[in-house]
């Protein structure tokens, strides 16, 4: 009797290859015999359906003749032929696929499923013991952000043990269990039979060596609680809230492993004179009515100190003058921005009687 492979996988006949693969993965996780509530017969059935429907040619023949069409598959009426052929399985090298009754069983599509049951033969041979990344903040002035500055920080963190130099012990020797390779072969009883997998050596954590004596200060971890002074070069042009990353300046890793990174968030204090807009600096200068009308030469505060600025006759209030290359240092680039000076009328808060008369006289003259 012909089997309905689409129904077995729970997909429509017009399902895409991606739909079929997702359906198979979901069902394989559910019915794998090594999982609680698994079903060996159901697992084999969905495997059988998947091996046909994932193959374009086999699927076309199945759609035309059904699963009982013996000439459609090299293994006879059953697309899997006989039972699983474990002799063709490449143990210890990952699931590269094997021949089974004339039909290739490709584990590449379901490596994530079987990886849960075979101890992770694809994993790295050594445990990742990299140090923890840490974060801190540093406060700088507006002027320091423009030109850059070098600062010193003292941080409390995990540092390399000075007694064992971060190794975790003394009198180092080759691990006897793995003979210095960092790997051991483990025999496992699985649904597919006895399986030999290569995994990390539990005695040396994959390092290939052990210590006769454990360090009394760090108790074998290679790191201890301590403090470290760190020099930070803050570049000119950095803005408030930007982050500097110092590789390897985070917490120490265990047993000589790589240290984490340090992330420094820069906080820039506000200036009472200047405002930053991109790479430019803006400031406001208040002038008297006579200065705007008659013109003047004034001193303007910039980040570099005072500079002379000529105010032409009849300058309107709100006029902006640009001082080139007096702005912020361009971060990761050359040059500097500009300084924008806005001049506005300094309106007095109080006028005496004589001053009022003078203004009235000017109004009469059309000024």
C-alpha positions in Angstrom: 0.0 0.0 0.0 1.3 3.4 -1.0 2.3 5.7 1.9 1.3 9.4 1.9 4.7 11.0 2.6 3.2 14.5 2.6 0.7 13.5 5.3 3.5 11.9 7.3 5.4 15.2 7.4 2.3 17.3 7.7 2.8 19.4 4.6 0.9 20.2 1.4 1.8 18.7 -2.0 2.9 22.1 -3.2 5.3 22.5 -0.2 8.7 24.0 -0.9 12.0 22.4 0.0 12.3 24.8 2.9 8.8 23.8 4.2 9.7 20.1 4.0 13.0 20.6 5.8 11.3 22.6 8.6 8.6 20.0 9.0 11.1 17.1 9.2 13.3 18.9 11.7 10.3 19.6 14.0 9.1 16.0 13.8 12.6 14.5 14.2 13.1 16.5 17.4 9.7 15.3 18.7 10.0 11.6 17.9 13.7 10.9 18.3 14.0 7.6 20.3 16.6 9.0 22.6 14.3 11.8 23.8 11.6 11.4 26.4 8.4 10.4 24.6 10.2 9.4 21.5 8.9 6.9 19.0 11.4 4.7 17.0 8.8 3.6 14.4 7.5 7.1 13.9 11.1 8.5 13.6 12.0 6.0 10.9 8.8 6.7 9.0 9.4 10.5 8.9 13.0 9.8 7.9 11.7 7.7 5.0 9.3 10.4 3.9 11.9 13.1 4.1 14.6 11.3 2.1 12.1 11.0 -0.8 10.5 14.5 -0.7 13.7 16.4 -0.3 15.1 14.9 -3.5 13.6 16.6 -6.6 13.9 13.5 -8.8 12.6 11.0 -6.2 9.8 13.4 -5.3 8.7 13.6 -9.0 8.6 9.8 -9.3 6.8 9.5 -6.0 4.1 12.0 -7.1 3.7 10.0 -10.3 3.8 6.4 -9.0 3.6 6.5 -5.2 5.9 4.9 -2.7 5.3 1.3 -4.1 7.0 2.0 -7.4 10.0 -0.3 -7.1 11.9 0.9 -10.2 11.8 4.5 -8.9 14.5 3.8 -6.3 17.7 1.8 -6.3 16.8 0.1 -3.1 13.4 -1.4 -4.2 9.9 -0.5 -3.1 11.2 0.9 0.2 13.4 4.0 -0.5 15.6 2.9 2.3 16.0 -0.7 1.1 17.0 -2.8 4.1 18.0 -1.8 7.6 20.6 0.9 8.5 24.1 0.1 7.4 26.2 1.2 10.3 29.5 0.0 8.8 29.3 3.0 6.4 28.9 5.5 9.3 32.0 7.6 9.9 32.2 7.8 13.6 34.1 10.6 15.4 34.2 12.8 12.3 30.7 14.3 12.5 27.7 13.2 10.5 28.9 13.3 7.0 26.3 10.9 5.6 26.3 7.2 4.8 25.0 4.8 2.2 21.9 2.8 3.3 20.3 0.3 0.9 21.3 2.4 -2.1 19.9 5.7 -0.8 22.2 8.3 0.7 21.2 9.3 4.2 22.5 12.9 4.6 23.0 14.0 8.2 24.0 17.5 7.1 20.3 18.6 7.2 19.8 17.3 10.7 23.2 17.8 12.4 21.5 20.1 15.0 19.2 17.2 16.0 21.8 14.5 16.4 24.2 16.9 18.0 22.0 16.9 21.1 22.5 13.1 21.6 26.1 12.5 20.7 28.0 14.8 23.1 28.9 17.5 20.5 31.6 15.9 18.4 31.7 19.1 16.4 32.4 21.3 19.3 35.8 22.9 20.0 38.2 20.7 21.8 38.9 23.2 24.5 36.4 25.0 26.8 35.9 28.7 26.1 37.1 30.3 29.3 37.7 33.8 27.9 37.6 36.6 30.5 34.4 38.6 31.0 34.0 41.9 29.2 33.5 44.9 31.5 32.2 48.4 31.1 32.9 51.7 32.9 32.5 55.5 32.3 34.9 58.4 32.2 34.2 62.1 32.5 36.1 64.7 30.5 35.8 68.4 29.9 34.5 70.0 26.7 38.0 71.2 25.9 39.5 67.7 26.4 36.9 66.3 24.0 38.0 68.7 21.3 41.7 68.0 21.4 41.9 64.6 23.0 43.7 63.6 26.2 45.3 60.7 28.0 43.6 59.5 31.2 44.4 56.9 33.9 41.7 54.7 35.3 41.9 52.3 38.3 39.5 49.4 38.0 38.6 46.6 40.4 38.3 43.4 38.5 39.6 39.9 38.0 43.3 40.1 37.2 46.0 37.5 36.4 47.3 35.7 39.5 50.8 37.0 40.2 51.8 33.8 42.1 51.3 31.3 39.3 51.3 33.8 36.4 47.8 32.9 35.5 48.5 29.2 34.9 46.6 27.9 37.9 49.3 25.8 39.4 53.0 24.8 39.4 55.1 21.8 38.2 53.2 21.5 34.9 53.3 18.0 33.2 51.6 16.3 30.3 48.1 15.0 31.0 48.2 11.2 31.3 44.5 10.7 30.5 44.7 12.2 27.0 48.5 11.9 26.5 48.8 15.7 25.9 46.3 15.8 23.1 43.5 17.5 25.0 41.0 15.0 23.6 39.7 11.6 24.6 37.5 9.0 22.8 34.2 8.2 24.5 32.1 5.1 23.7 28.3 5.9 23.8 25.3 3.6 23.5 22.8 5.3 21.3 19.7 4.5 19.2 22.0 3.8 16.3 24.2 1.5 18.3 27.7 1.9 19.9 29.2 5.1 18.8 32.8 6.4 19.5 33.0 10.2 19.8 36.0 12.4 20.4 35.5 15.0 23.2 37.4 17.3 25.4 39.6 15.7 28.1 37.8 16.2 31.5 41.1 16.1 33.5 42.9 18.9 31.7 39.9 20.8 30.2 41.4 20.3 26.7 44.7 22.0 27.5 46.8 18.8 27.3 48.6 19.5 30.5 47.9 19.4 34.3 49.7 20.8 37.4 51.0 18.7 40.2 50.3 21.5 42.6 47.3 23.8 42.5 48.1 27.5 43.2 47.1 28.4 46.7 46.3 32.0 45.9 43.9 31.5 42.9 42.9 27.9 43.7 43.6 26.8 40.2 41.6 29.5 38.4 44.5 31.6 37.3 42.8 34.8 38.3 42.2 36.7 41.5 40.2 39.8 42.6 42.4 42.9 42.4 42.8 46.3 40.8 44.7 47.6 37.8 45.6 51.0 36.6 44.8 51.4 32.9 46.0 54.2 30.6 43.4 55.4 28.2 44.1 57.6 25.1 40.9 59.6 24.3 41.0 60.9 20.8 40.2 64.4 19.8 36.7 64.9 18.4 35.1 62.2 20.6 31.5 63.0 21.4 29.4 62.5 24.6 28.2 59.0 24.9 30.7 57.4 22.4 32.5 54.2 23.5 36.2 53.3 23.5 37.0 49.6 23.3 40.3 48.4 24.8 40.9 44.8 23.7 42.2 42.5 26.4 41.7 45.0 29.2 38.6 43.3 30.7 38.7 40.6 33.3 41.4 37.9 33.2 40.5 34.6 31.6 40.9 31.4 33.6 44.2 29.5 33.4 45.9 31.8 31.0 43.0 32.1 28.6 42.4 35.4 26.7 41.2 38.3 28.8 37.9 40.1 28.0 37.6 43.6 26.6 37.0 46.9 28.4 34.4 49.3 27.1 34.7 52.9 28.3 31.7 55.2 27.8 32.9 58.8 27.5 30.9 61.5 29.2 31.6 65.1 28.0 30.8 68.0 30.4 28.8 70.9 28.9 30.6 74.2 28.3 29.2 77.5 29.6 30.6 79.3 26.5 30.4 76.9 23.6 28.0 74.4 22.0 29.1 71.6 19.7 27.2 70.9 16.5 28.9 68.1 14.6 32.5 69.2 14.2 31.7 72.9 14.5 31.5 75.0 17.6 28.8 77.7 18.1 28.9 80.7 20.4 27.0 83.9 20.9 28.4 87.4 21.4 26.2 90.3 22.6 27.0 93.7 21.2 25.7 97.2 21.8 23.6 99.1 19.3 26.4 101.5 18.6 28.8 98.6 17.8 26.4 97.1 15.3 25.7 100.4 13.6 29.2 102.0 13.6 31.2 98.7 13.4 33.9 97.6 15.8 36.8 95.3 16.4 36.2 92.8 19.3 37.9 89.9 21.0 36.0 86.6 20.7 36.5 83.6 23.0 37.4 80.4 21.0 38.6 76.9 22.1 42.1 78.1 21.2 41.8 81.4 23.2 40.8 84.9 22.2 40.9 86.0 18.6 40.1 89.4 16.9 36.9 89.7 14.9 36.0 92.8 12.8 32.3 93.8 13.0 31.4 95.8 9.8 29.2 98.9 9.9 25.4 98.2 9.9 25.7 94.6 11.0 22.2 93.2 11.7 21.5 91.4 15.0 21.7 87.7 14.4 24.5 87.9 11.9 26.8 84.8 12.0 30.6 85.0 11.4 32.6 81.9 10.6 36.2 81.4 12.0 37.6 78.6 9.9 39.6 75.7 11.5 38.6 76.8 15.0 36.2 74.0 15.7 36.4 70.4 16.9 39.2 68.0 15.8 37.7 65.6 13.3 37.6 62.1 14.7 39.5 59.6 12.7 40.2 62.2 10.1 42.3 65.3 9.4 41.6 68.9 10.1 39.0 70.7 12.3 35.6 72.1 12.0 34.7 75.8 12.2 33.7 78.2 14.9 30.4 80.0 14.2 30.0 83.3 16.1 26.5 84.8 16.2 26.3 88.5 17.2 23.1 89.8 18.7 21.9 93.1 20.1 22.4 93.4 23.8 19.1 95.0 24.8 19.5 96.9 28.1 17.2 96.0 31.0 17.0 99.6 32.3 17.3 103.2 30.7 17.5 106.4 32.7 15.6 109.5 31.7 18.5 111.0 29.6 19.0 107.8 27.7 15.3 107.6 26.9 15.4 111.2 25.5 18.3 110.3 23.3 16.4 107.3 21.9 13.4 109.4 21.2 15.6 111.9 19.4 17.0 109.2 17.3 13.5 107.9 16.4 12.5 111.5 15.3 15.6 111.4 12.9 14.5 108.1 11.5 17.0 105.9 13.3 
